[in-house]
Amino acid sequence: MAPKQNSLRVSQGRVVGKQGSKGYFGEAYSAITAPENASVVRSVAIFGVAIAFFSSSWSEFLLPPL
C-alpha cells in the first residue's frame, strides 16, 4: 500500500494549507514584516512620526521669528 500524501505544501519557506496555525498577532506580524508590504509600512510609520512632531512643542521651531 502506498503511503498517504500530506496535504501541506511549502511555498517560499512557509507552510501553506494549515489553517489556524498562527494567532491574530502572529498573522499581523507576518503581514507587517512581509517584504511586499515594506513600502506601506514605511509610509505609515513616517506619517505617524510627522503627526507626533507637529502635535508636539518641537513644531514651534518651524515658525519664523517675529
Helices and strands as residue ranges (DSSP letters): E 9-11, E 14-16, H 24-32, G 35-37, H 38-54, G 57-62
